[in-house]
Amino acid sequence: MGLCSRRPTRVPLLTKRHRQLRLQWAWKHRDCTMDEWKRVAWSDESHFLIHYVDGRVRVRRLPGEYLLPSCTAGPGCVVRNCCKN
């Protein structure tokens, strides 16, 4: 069958809208100076599991299906905050 058994990849799932917003943000801030970046306060990341994962979970995918949206599942929620003065 060609299926491979692997540990699931833990990545946040990004929608097309998320990717567009990240790209817009990056373009808007591409010319920020080092002094401007020093005024950014990065907070810690909090992670909350929605689905129980005992570390023994395996997934089976065909070669090349590594990060296809139809073959991925996020851990529930990933939070990252940034404040700019």
ABEGO torsion letter per residue (X at the ends): XGBBBBBBBBBBBBBAAAAAAAAAAAAAAAABBAAAAAABBBBBBBBBBABBBAGABBBBBBBGAAABAAABBBAGBBBBBBBBX
